[in-house]
């Protein structure tokens, strides 16, 4: 995670594992090690007897230990990995998984354990200091030496902690010390011209992946007293009534709505819009009426009917592999998924180019895997996979999944998604 300047970063198996990030810092780890050594050295195992009297005397320590264990158990995942490698996936009963899933990011529940471990590292040897304080009056120098040693260790650990986390401290300082001036991402003159259309009362769009773009759209809407169909601040808007209203707006475009296609994955949806199409600031804009702006040409709209998926930074990939020069190299067992294309109802042809593809499994689904899509006319060779699919309804997030089932590496160079007409010809 880039916090330590001494310890090498571990790659993660999934992108969301930062939620359970619990690095204590090298200074705290060293202090914890010293405290544990001292605590163990103070235990006389030969005289330890497990009974009620002992438990009653240690109730505070037992309580702290239980809190730490419960915190760790609540934060742990049934998917066990080391670095970017999956070690095991422990099956759990559906009832437990349902309760566990109440917490969106259960990894954060490790924080209480972290706090207690830090406190224990600092204060865990208080019994040692207390014992020193009961020394005879004629031995005060021993107490002073022991306390001085503790302070010396603490000072060393603080210094080690600050050095270890220094890069992160600098990064956070630079983040908040730098003066930032807000600048809207909507700079094209189109927007001011469009806002002159008095009929427009609503912005209909799918929440963009770029938060800054969402805020820019929201600012524009606010300045012109226009409603927006989505927003996000820490949490998104998930309401059945709102979603039904948005679905109706998408299905039956009206001239009081301005439709914004904010993501490149919505190109197909934009191309099938029933109305005029405009383009500004990398956003496709649909409107059923006429705006005082240049419309996209027929050729420009036709170009949107073709999606060319490229690969970089291992986005939408699970398992071993890499993306290099726009080509995906997928190791045995690896899975390529995405690109979450918004595909309106219709027929599509999907073409995959690469090498070693005859050993790959290919399938499609949407809604994060909950709804599979049947594929037809599958043709598969070493360098090419072709198939068709029929979207019987509007698909918000079409995925093409390719899994390497061979014992050797395969390459995926491109994925093409093309709209076909009812006669299975490319749409003109």
C-alpha positions in Angstrom: 0.0 0.0 0.0 3.0 2.3 -0.1 3.2 3.1 3.6 6.6 1.7 4.7 9.9 2.8 3.3 11.6 -0.3 4.7 9.1 -3.1 4.0 8.3 -4.1 0.4 4.7 -3.6 -0.7 2.6 -6.8 -1.1 0.4 -7.0 -4.1 -3.3 -7.7 -3.4 -5.5 -10.4 -4.8 -8.4 -8.1 -5.3 -8.7 -4.3 -5.7 -10.9 -3.9 -2.6 -8.5 -5.4 0.0 -7.3 -1.9 1.1 -10.5 -1.9 3.3 -8.7 -4.3 5.6 -5.4 -2.4 5.6 -4.0 -2.6 9.1 -0.2 -1.9 8.9 0.9 -0.9 12.4 4.2 0.8 11.4 7.6 -0.6 12.0 8.1 1.3 15.3 4.9 -0.1 16.8 5.8 -3.6 15.5 9.2 -3.5 17.2 7.7 -2.2 20.4 5.0 -4.9 20.3 7.8 -7.5 19.9 9.7 -6.1 22.9 6.5 -6.0 25.0 5.5 -9.5 24.1 9.0 -10.8 25.0 8.8 -9.1 28.4 5.2 -10.4 29.0 6.2 -14.0 28.2 9.3 -13.7 30.3 7.2 -12.8 33.3 5.0 -15.9 33.0 6.1 -18.8 35.3 4.6 -21.7 33.3 5.3 -24.3 36.0 3.1 -22.5 38.5 0.3 -21.6 36.2 -3.0 -23.3 37.1 -6.1 -22.9 35.1 -8.9 -22.4 37.6 -11.7 -20.0 38.4 -9.6 -18.0 40.8 -7.0 -17.4 38.1 -9.6 -16.5 35.6 -11.2 -14.0 38.0 -7.9 -12.4 38.6 -7.2 -12.0 34.9 -10.7 -11.0 33.8 -9.5 -7.7 32.3 -6.8 -9.3 30.2 -9.3 -12.0 29.0 -11.8 -9.3 28.0 -9.2 -7.4 26.0 -8.1 -10.6 24.3 -11.6 -11.6 23.4 -12.2 -8.1 21.9 -9.1 -8.5 19.7 -10.1 -12.0 18.6 -13.7 -11.0 17.9 -12.4 -8.0 15.9 -10.1 -10.2 13.8 -12.8 -12.8 13.2 -15.3 -10.2 12.1 -12.8 -8.6 9.7 -11.4 -11.7 8.2 -12.6 -12.9 4.8 -13.4 -16.5 3.7 -11.2 -15.8 0.7 -7.6 -16.4 1.9 -4.8 -15.0 -0.1 -1.1 -14.2 0.2 -0.2 -11.2 -1.9 -1.9 -11.5 -5.2 -2.2 -15.3 -5.0 -5.4 -17.1 -3.8 -4.6 -19.7 -1.2 -8.1 -21.0 -0.4 -11.7 -20.1 -0.3 -13.5 -21.3 2.8 -17.2 -22.1 2.2 -19.5 -20.6 4.8 -23.3 -21.2 5.4 -25.6 -18.9 3.5 -27.2 -17.7 6.8 -23.8 -16.6 8.2 -22.9 -15.0 4.9 -26.1 -13.0 4.9 -25.4 -11.6 8.3 -21.8 -10.9 7.5 -22.8 -9.1 4.3 -24.6 -6.4 6.3 -21.2 -4.8 6.6 -20.2 -3.4 3.2 -16.5 -3.3 4.2 -16.0 -5.8 7.0 -12.2 -5.5 6.7 -12.6 -2.2 8.6 -13.7 -4.1 11.7 -10.0 -4.9 12.2 -9.5 -1.4 13.6 -10.4 -2.2 17.2 -7.8 -4.9 17.2 -5.3 -2.5 15.8 -6.0 0.1 18.5 -5.7 -2.5 21.3 -2.5 -3.9 19.9 -1.0 -0.4 19.8 -2.1 0.3 23.4 -0.7 -3.1 24.5 2.6 -2.4 22.8 2.9 0.9 24.7 1.3 -0.1 28.1 1.6 -3.9 28.2 4.5 -3.9 30.6 2.9 -1.6 33.2 3.0 -4.5 35.7 6.7 -4.5 35.2 6.9 -0.8 36.1 4.4 -1.2 39.0 6.5 -4.0 40.4 9.6 -1.7 40.2 7.7 1.0 42.2 7.4 -1.4 45.1 11.1 -1.9 45.5 12.6 -1.1 48.9 13.4 2.6 49.5 17.1 1.8 49.5 16.9 0.6 45.8 15.4 3.6 44.0 18.2 3.6 41.5 16.9 0.3 40.0 13.5 1.8 39.4 15.0 4.8 37.7 17.2 2.7 35.4 14.2 0.5 34.4 11.9 3.4 33.7 14.7 5.2 31.8 15.1 2.0 29.7 11.4 2.0 28.9 11.6 5.7 27.8 14.6 5.0 25.7 12.9 2.2 23.9 9.8 4.3 23.4 11.9 7.2 22.0 13.6 4.8 19.6 10.3 3.3 18.4 8.8 6.7 17.8 11.8 7.7 15.7 11.6 4.4 13.8 7.8 4.8 13.3 8.2 8.4 11.9 11.0 7.4 9.6 9.1 4.3 8.4 6.0 6.3 7.6 7.7 9.5 6.5 6.8 9.1 2.8 3.1 8.8 3.7 3.3 11.7 6.0 4.8 13.8 3.2 2.1 12.7 0.8 -0.7 13.6 3.2 0.9 16.9 4.0 1.3 17.8 0.3 -2.3 16.8 -0.3 -3.7 19.1 2.3 -1.1 21.9 2.1 -1.5 22.4 -1.6 -4.0 25.1 -2.6 -6.7 23.6 -4.9 -8.9 25.7 -7.1 -12.1 24.1 -8.4 -12.5 24.0 -12.2 -15.4 22.4 -13.9 -14.8 19.7 -16.4 -17.6 21.0 -18.6 -15.8 23.8 -20.5 -17.3 23.3 -24.0 -19.6 26.3 -25.1 -22.2 23.7 -25.9 -23.4 23.6 -22.3 -24.4 27.3 -22.0 -26.1 27.0 -25.4 -28.0 23.9 -24.3 -29.1 25.6 -21.0 -30.9 28.2 -23.0 -33.5 25.6 -23.9 -36.2 26.4 -21.4 -37.9 23.0 -21.8 -35.0 21.1 -20.2 -35.8 20.3 -16.5 -33.9 17.1 -15.8 -30.5 15.6 -16.5 -30.8 11.9 -17.0 -27.5 10.0 -16.8 -25.7 7.0 -15.3 -23.3 8.0 -12.5 -19.9 8.6 -14.1 -16.9 6.8 -12.8 -15.1 10.1 -12.4 -16.3 11.8 -9.3 -15.1 15.2 -10.5 -17.3 14.9 -13.6 -20.3 14.0 -11.4 -19.7 17.2 -9.4 -19.3 19.3 -12.5 -22.6 18.0 -13.9 -24.2 18.7 -10.5 -22.9 22.2 -10.4 -24.2 22.9 -13.9 -27.6 21.5 -13.0 -27.7 23.5 -9.8 -26.8 26.8 -11.5 -29.8 26.4 -13.9 -32.3 24.9 -11.4 -32.3 21.5 -13.2 -32.9 18.1 -11.5 -30.4 15.3 -11.7 -31.1 11.6 -11.7 -28.2 10.4 -9.7 -25.6 11.5 -7.1 -22.9 10.1 -4.9 -21.3 11.3 -1.7 -19.9 8.4 0.4 -23.1 6.5 -0.6 -25.1 6.2 -3.7 -28.8 6.7 -4.2 -30.5 3.3 -4.2 -34.3 3.7 -4.3 -36.7 1.5 -6.2 -39.0 4.4 -7.0 -36.2 6.6 -8.3 -34.8 3.7 -10.4 -38.3 3.1 -11.9 -38.5 6.8 -12.8 -35.1 6.7 -14.5 -35.9 3.5 -16.4 -39.1 5.1 -17.7 -37.1 8.2 -18.7 -34.5 6.1 -20.6 -37.2 4.0 -22.3 -39.4 6.9 -23.4 -37.2 10.0 -24.1 -39.0 13.4 -23.6 -38.0 16.9 -24.5 -37.8 18.0 -20.9 -34.9 15.6 -20.3 -31.3 16.0 -21.4 -29.7 12.6 -21.6 -26.0 12.4 -20.8 -23.9 9.4 -21.7 -20.9 10.0 -19.5 -18.9 6.8 -19.9 -17.2 5.2 -22.9 -19.0 2.0 -22.0 -22.2 3.7 -23.0 -21.3 4.3 -26.6 -23.7 1.6 -27.9 -26.5 3.0 -25.8 -25.8 6.5 -27.1 -25.8 5.3 -30.7 -29.3 3.8 -30.3 -30.7 6.9 -28.7 -34.0 7.9 -30.3 -33.3 11.6 -31.0 -30.5 14.0 -31.8 -27.0 13.3 -30.6 -24.4 15.8 -29.6 -20.8 15.5 -28.3 -19.0 17.8 -25.8 -16.2 17.3 -23.3 -16.1 13.5 -24.1 -19.8 13.2 -23.2 -22.4 12.1 -25.6 -25.6 14.1 -25.2 -29.0 13.0 -26.4 -32.1 15.3 -26.9 -35.4 14.7 -28.6 -35.7 18.3 -29.7 -33.3 20.7 -31.4 -30.5 22.5 -29.6 -28.4 25.5 -30.9 -25.4 23.3 -31.4 -23.8 21.1 -34.0 -25.3 17.6 -34.1 -23.2 14.5 -34.6 -23.1 13.3 -38.2 -24.5 9.9 -39.3 -21.0 8.6 -39.8 -20.0 9.6 -36.3 -23.1 7.9 -34.8 -22.3 4.7 -36.8 -18.8 4.7 -35.4 -20.3 4.4 -31.9 -21.9 1.0 -32.9 -18.5 -0.6 -32.6 -16.7 -1.2 -29.3 -12.9 -2.0 -29.4 -11.8 -3.2 -25.9 -8.2 -2.7 -25.1 -6.3 -3.8 -22.0 -4.1 -2.0 -19.5 -3.1 -2.1 -15.8 -4.7 -5.5 -15.3 -8.1 -3.9 -15.1 -10.9 -6.5 -15.1 -8.6 -9.4 -14.6 -8.4 -12.1 -11.9 -5.6 -14.5 -11.3 -2.1 -14.5 -12.7 -1.3 -12.5 -15.9 -0.3 -9.1 -17.1 -1.2 -6.4 -19.6 1.7 -5.2 -21.8 1.5 -2.9 -24.9 -2.3 -3.3 -25.0 -2.2 -7.1 -25.0 -3.5 -9.2 -22.1 -1.3 -12.2 -21.2 -3.4 -14.6 -19.2 -1.8 -17.4 -17.2 -3.5 -20.8 -16.6 -6.6 -20.4 -14.5 -6.7 -16.6 -15.1 -9.9 -14.8 -15.9 -10.5 -11.7 -18.1 -13.9 -10.0 -17.5 -15.6 -6.7 -18.3 -15.9 -4.3 -20.0 -19.4 -3.6 -18.5 -20.7 -2.2 -21.7 -24.2 -0.7 -21.7 -25.9 -2.7 -24.5 -29.5 -1.8 -25.6 -31.8 -4.6 -26.6 -30.7 -6.2 -29.9 -28.3 -8.6 -31.5 -24.5 -8.4 -31.2 -21.5 -10.0 -32.7 -18.4 -10.4 -30.4 -15.0 -11.1 -31.8 -11.9 -12.0 -29.7 -8.4 -11.9 -31.3 -5.3 -13.4 -29.7 -3.3 -16.6 -29.4 -4.0 -19.9 -27.8 -7.7 -19.1 -27.7 -8.8 -22.6 -28.7 -8.1 -23.6 -25.0 -10.2 -20.7 -23.6 -13.7 -20.8 -22.1 -15.9 -17.9 -23.2 -19.2 -16.9 -21.7 -21.3 -13.7 -21.1 -23.4 -12.3 -18.4 -24.6 -9.1 -16.8 -25.7 -7.7 -13.4 -22.4 -8.8 -11.9 -22.9 -12.4 -13.0 -26.4 -12.9 -11.8 -27.9 -13.0 -15.3 -26.2 -15.2 -17.9 -26.6 -14.6 -21.6 -26.8 -17.4 -24.2 -24.2 -17.2 -27.0 -24.8 -18.6 -30.5 -22.8 -19.6 -33.6 -19.6 -20.0 -31.6 -16.5 -20.3 -33.8 -13.3 -20.9 -32.0 -9.7 -21.3 -33.3 -6.2 -20.6 -32.0 -6.3 -16.9 -33.0 -9.9 -16.0 -33.1 -13.2 -16.5 -31.2 -16.5 -15.3 -32.8 -20.0 -15.6 -31.4 -23.4 -13.9 -31.3 -25.6 -12.9 -28.5 -29.2 -11.7 -28.3 -29.9 -9.1 -25.7 -33.7 -9.6 -25.0 -33.7 -6.5 -22.8 -31.5 -3.4 -22.3 -28.3 -4.6 -20.6 -26.6 -2.1 -18.3 -23.3 -3.9 -17.9 -22.5 -6.5 -20.5 -19.5 -8.7 -19.7 -17.4 -10.9 -21.9 -15.5 -13.4 -19.8 -12.6 -15.4 -21.1 -11.0 -18.0 -18.8 -7.7 -19.8 -19.6 -8.4 -23.5 -19.0 -5.1 -24.7 -20.6 -1.7 -25.4 -19.0 0.0 -22.6 -20.9 -0.3 -18.8 -21.3 -2.9 -17.4 -23.7 -3.0 -13.9 -25.3 -6.0 -11.6 -25.8 -5.2 -8.8 -28.2 -8.7 -7.3 -28.8 -12.3 -7.7 -28.1 -14.7 -6.2 -30.6 -18.4 -5.8 -29.9 -20.5 -4.9 -33.0 -24.2 -4.2 -33.3 -26.1 -6.3 -35.8 -29.5 -5.9 -37.3 -32.2 -8.5 -37.3 -30.7 -10.1 -40.4 -27.4 -10.5 -38.6 -25.7 -7.8 -40.6 -23.6 -5.0 -39.2 -25.9 -2.0 -38.6 -25.4 0.8 -41.1 
